[in-house]
Amino acid sequence: MNAADHTPQGIEIFIPGIYDWFWSLVVTAIIAVFFFRYLLPKLNAILDERAAKIEGGIALAEKVQAEAADAKAQTEAELAEARNVAAGIKDEASSDGAAIVAEARSKAQSEAARIVEAAHRQIEAERASAVVSLREEVGGLATELASRIVGESLADDARQSRVIDRFLDDLDTGLAGSAAAAPAAAGTDTDADRA
């Protein structure tokens, strides 16, 4: 029986032949040469560059930290000096304080009264402006709604003005009636709760 005709049996199936071992070693050697000659030096250069950047960053951080410590010491010295100056100013100001407080209080009261008056005038002006604007918008909506309900155009200014005034009067009457009914209803509920 010839060695070439021999078919592997059992565990021999999993054991490669000598030629497979040889070519596997050759390919592995080629890959190892490529890796160690070309790829590994480039990886080492990249890692060295990254390490240098990290070391530079650490040195910069240490420098910044030292500068911050110096700035903190200088700030603390300036703060101590400012406290001393402030204590002197405080002592000087406390002697004149009562007269200044009384004068400031009277000025503040007159200024507050002026500001309150100005605020009342501004609120009244804004309220009037809001009422006019609301009347125009509600009037336009009421006219459009009335035109749709009636089925005819209310483009005539006199007719439109009458419809708007009538609608706003009805709206004012409805709001006044509901406002008067709310306290009465609240009083009825409290009477019922007491009973």
C-alpha positions as CSV (number, residue, x, y, z in Angstrom):
1,M,0.0,0.0,0.0
2,N,1.3,3.4,-1.0
3,A,1.7,6.3,1.5
4,A,-0.2,8.6,-0.9
5,D,-3.1,6.2,-1.0
6,H,-3.3,6.2,2.7
7,T,-6.5,7.9,4.0
8,P,-6.4,9.2,7.5
9,Q,-8.5,7.4,10.0
10,G,-9.8,8.5,13.5
11,I,-7.7,11.2,15.2
12,E,-5.4,11.5,12.1
13,I,-8.1,13.5,10.5
14,F,-7.3,16.5,12.8
15,I,-3.5,16.3,12.5
16,P,-2.3,18.3,9.4
17,G,0.3,16.9,7.1
18,I,4.0,18.0,7.1
19,Y,3.5,20.2,4.0
20,D,0.7,22.0,5.8
21,W,3.1,22.6,8.8
22,F,5.8,23.8,6.5
23,W,3.7,26.4,4.6
24,S,2.0,27.6,7.8
25,L,5.5,28.3,9.3
26,V,6.5,30.1,6.1
27,V,3.4,32.3,6.1
28,T,3.8,32.9,9.9
29,A,7.5,33.9,9.4
30,I,6.5,36.4,6.6
31,I,3.8,37.9,8.8
32,A,6.2,38.1,11.8
33,V,8.9,39.8,9.7
34,F,6.4,42.3,8.4
35,F,5.0,43.0,11.9
36,F,8.4,43.4,13.6
37,R,10.1,45.3,10.8
38,Y,7.4,47.7,9.6
39,L,4.3,47.7,11.8
40,L,5.8,47.5,15.3
41,P,8.2,50.5,14.8
42,K,5.3,52.6,13.6
43,L,3.2,51.6,16.6
44,N,6.1,52.4,18.9
45,A,6.5,55.8,17.2
46,I,2.8,56.6,17.7
47,L,2.9,55.5,21.3
48,D,6.1,57.6,22.0
49,E,4.5,60.6,20.4
50,R,1.4,60.2,22.5
51,A,3.5,59.7,25.6
52,A,5.3,63.0,24.8
53,K,2.0,64.8,24.4
54,I,0.8,63.5,27.7
55,E,4.0,64.5,29.4
56,G,3.8,68.0,27.8
57,G,0.2,68.3,29.0
58,I,1.2,67.3,32.5
59,A,4.0,69.8,32.5
60,L,1.6,72.5,31.3
61,A,-0.9,71.6,33.9
62,E,1.7,71.8,36.6
63,K,2.8,75.2,35.3
64,V,-0.8,76.4,35.3
65,Q,-1.3,75.1,38.8
66,A,1.8,76.9,40.0
67,E,0.5,80.2,38.4
68,A,-2.9,79.7,39.9
69,A,-1.3,79.2,43.4
70,D,0.7,82.4,42.9
71,A,-2.4,84.3,41.7
72,K,-4.3,82.9,44.8
73,A,-1.6,84.1,47.1
74,Q,-1.6,87.6,45.5
75,T,-5.4,87.7,45.6
76,E,-5.4,86.8,49.3
77,A,-2.9,89.6,50.0
78,E,-5.0,92.1,48.1
79,L,-8.1,90.9,49.9
80,A,-6.4,91.4,53.3
81,E,-5.4,94.9,52.2
82,A,-8.9,95.6,51.0
83,R,-10.4,94.4,54.3
84,N,-8.1,96.8,56.1
85,V,-9.2,99.7,53.9
86,A,-12.8,98.7,54.2
87,A,-12.6,98.7,58.0
88,G,-11.2,102.2,57.9
89,I,-14.0,103.4,55.5
90,K,-16.6,101.7,57.7
91,D,-15.3,103.5,60.7
92,E,-15.4,106.8,58.8
93,A,-18.8,106.2,57.4
94,S,-20.4,105.2,60.7
95,S,-19.7,108.7,62.0
96,D,-21.6,110.3,59.1
97,G,-24.2,107.5,58.8
98,A,-27.2,108.9,60.7
99,A,-27.4,112.1,58.6
100,I,-26.9,110.3,55.4
101,V,-29.6,107.7,56.3
102,A,-32.1,110.3,57.1
103,E,-31.4,112.2,53.9
104,A,-31.5,109.1,51.9
105,R,-34.8,108.0,53.5
106,S,-36.5,111.2,52.6
107,K,-35.2,111.1,49.0
108,A,-36.2,107.5,48.7
109,Q,-39.8,108.2,49.9
110,S,-40.2,111.1,47.4
111,E,-38.7,108.9,44.7
112,A,-41.0,106.0,45.6
113,A,-44.0,108.3,45.5
114,R,-42.9,109.6,42.1
115,I,-42.3,106.0,40.7
116,V,-45.7,104.8,42.0
117,E,-47.4,107.8,40.4
118,A,-45.6,107.1,37.1
119,A,-46.5,103.4,37.3
120,H,-50.1,104.2,37.9
121,R,-50.1,106.5,34.8
122,Q,-48.4,103.9,32.7
123,I,-50.7,101.1,33.9
124,E,-53.7,103.3,33.1
125,A,-52.3,104.1,29.6
126,E,-51.6,100.5,28.9
127,R,-55.1,99.5,30.2
128,A,-56.7,102.0,27.9
129,S,-54.5,100.8,25.0
130,A,-55.4,97.2,25.7
131,V,-59.1,98.1,25.9
132,V,-58.9,99.8,22.5
133,S,-57.0,97.0,21.0
134,L,-59.4,94.4,22.5
135,R,-62.4,96.3,21.2
136,E,-61.0,96.4,17.7
137,E,-60.1,92.7,17.7
138,V,-63.4,91.6,19.4
139,G,-65.3,94.0,17.1
140,G,-63.7,92.4,14.0
141,L,-64.4,88.9,15.3
142,A,-68.0,89.9,16.2
143,T,-68.6,91.4,12.8
144,E,-67.2,88.4,11.0
145,L,-69.3,86.0,13.3
146,A,-72.4,88.1,12.8
147,S,-71.9,88.2,9.1
148,R,-71.7,84.4,9.1
149,I,-74.7,84.0,11.3
150,V,-76.9,86.6,9.5
151,G,-75.7,85.5,6.1
152,E,-75.1,89.0,4.8
153,S,-72.2,91.3,4.8
154,L,-71.8,93.9,7.5
155,A,-69.2,95.9,5.7
156,D,-71.1,99.1,6.2
157,D,-69.2,101.0,8.9
158,A,-72.3,102.4,10.6
159,R,-73.9,99.0,10.8
160,Q,-70.7,97.4,11.8
161,S,-70.2,99.9,14.6
162,R,-73.7,99.3,15.9
163,V,-73.2,95.5,15.9
164,I,-69.9,95.9,17.7
165,D,-71.3,98.2,20.4
166,R,-74.3,96.0,21.0
167,F,-72.1,92.9,21.2
168,L,-69.7,94.6,23.7
169,D,-72.6,95.9,25.8
170,D,-74.0,92.4,25.9
171,L,-70.6,91.1,26.8
172,D,-70.1,93.7,29.6
173,T,-73.6,92.9,31.0
174,G,-72.9,89.2,30.9
175,L,-69.6,89.6,32.7
176,A,-71.1,91.9,35.3
177,G,-74.0,89.4,35.9
178,S,-71.6,86.4,36.3
179,A,-69.3,88.4,38.7
180,A,-72.3,89.3,40.9
181,A,-73.6,85.7,40.8
182,A,-70.2,84.3,41.9
183,P,-70.1,85.9,45.4
184,A,-73.8,85.1,46.0
185,A,-73.1,81.5,45.1
186,A,-70.0,81.4,47.4
187,G,-72.1,82.9,50.2
188,T,-74.8,80.2,49.7
189,D,-72.2,77.4,49.9
190,T,-70.7,78.8,53.1
191,D,-74.3,79.0,54.6
192,A,-74.9,75.4,53.6
193,D,-71.5,74.3,55.1
194,R,-72.4,76.0,58.4
195,A,-75.7,74.2,58.6
